[in-house]
């Protein structure tokens, strides 16, 4: 009788643990789905220069980490988007790869196309179509992007507009 009770308890514990594991996986998958949607929304904001929607996506303590510069705040990031739109029109990001890493990180590889229709970092408008590729790693907390690490092929972009 004691042996049967121990087996019953063991089976019950295994069932509970397996049930919890499935719940965690489902929650993690939902989090990854939401984080992917947030990253896609970021690129849509960058394409349209929708700074109001961008403010909703980015956390108030947002930090932008660029390989060339020290970290930037939200306002400085918006300034970069405005500079991009001052120099280019028809901006479109195509997300080639997006992958959630754990509960709070999203990796994206993207390809941006645009037309050089205005001055950009001293280069006068050429009217040329350009392509820029880059990689981003975003930290998403409570549905908002708190940090963004990015690397772009800026030298290649500048070569296209010289």
N, C-alpha and C positions, 0 to 999 in steps of 0.2 A: 504494500500500500504506500509506504514512504517513497519507494522507488518510482512508482507511478506518479505520485505528486511532484517529485523532483523533475521528471520528464515533462509533465504538464507545465510546470513553471518555466522550464528551459524553453519549451516551444513557444509559450506566451511571450517571453522576453525577446526571443528571436523575431517573432512576428511584430512586436512593438518596435524593435530596432529597425527592421526592414521598412516598416511603415513610416518611421521618422526619416529614414534616408530618402525615400521617395518624395516626401514632402519638401525636404531641403532641396532636392534636385529640381523639383517643380518651381520652387521659389527662386532658385538660382537662374533657371531658364527664363523665368518671367523678368527678372532683373536684367539679364543680358539682352532680352528683346527690347526692353524700355531704353537701356543704354544705347543700343544700336539706333533706335528711333531718334534719340537726342543727338547723336553724332550726325545723322542725316539732316536733322533740322539745322544744325550749325552750318553745314555747307549751303543749305538753301538760304539762310540768312546772309551768308557771305556773298552769294550770287546776286541777291536782291538788295543788299545793303540795308536790310531791315534791322535797324539798331534797336527798335522797341522790342521786337521779338528776341533779339540777341540778349537784351537785358534780362529777359525772363529765363533764358537758357543758362546764362553765366551766373555763378554764385557771386555775391557781393564782395567776397574776398578773393576773387578769381586771380590766378597768376598765369601769365603767358611766358613759357620758357622757349627761347629761340637760341639756336646754336651760336648765332653771331652777336647777340645782345644780352644784357642782363634781363632778368624777369620784368615783364610789363604788367601793368594793371589793366582793368577793364577799359578805362578811358583811352589808354594808349593803344590797346588792341583795336578799339573802334576807329582810332586815328589811322591805323594801318589799313583797315578796310576802306575807309574814305579815300586814302591815297591810292589804293588799288582801283577804286571806281573813278577817281580823277584821271587816271592814266589809261584805263581800259573800259571797253563796253562789251556787251554780249558775254559777260562772264558766266561760265558754267563749270561746276565741279561734277565730275563723274567719279563716284566712289567705286574703285575696282576691287578692293578687298576691305571688309570690315569684320573684325573679330573681337568679341568680348573676352577679356582675360580676368577671370575671377569675378567677384561681385561689383568691382568699382572701376575697372580699367577697360577702355575700348581702343583698339588699334585700327587705323584706317590708312590705306594707300589710295591716293586720289590722283586724278588727272584733270587739270583745269585748262579750258580753252577760252580765248578772249580775242578781242581786236584792240590793237594799240591806237587809241584815238585821242590821247591827251598826253601831256608831259608826265613822265614817270621817272623820278629820281634823276632829273636833269636831262633825260633823253626826250627830245621832241617827238610828237606824234608821227608815226610812220604809216598808219593804216594797215599794218601787217597783222595777220592772224598769228597768234602765239599759242604755245603749249607749255605748261608748267606741271611738273610732277612733284609730289611730296608725300611724306609720311607724318601722321599725327598719332600721338598717344594721349588720350584724355582720361582724366579721373572724374568720375560722376558720383556725386554724393547727394542723396535725397532728391534725385531728379534734376540736378543742376551740375554743370561743368565747373569744377573747382580749379583744375589745372589743365594746361595743354602744353605738351612738348611737341615741337614740330621742326621738320627739316625739309627744305625745298631746294630745288635745283635753280637757285637764283642766278648763278653765273650763266647758265644756259638761257634763262629768260632774257637777261640783259644782252646776250649775244644776238638774240632774235630781233631786238629793237634798235640795235646800233647801226 
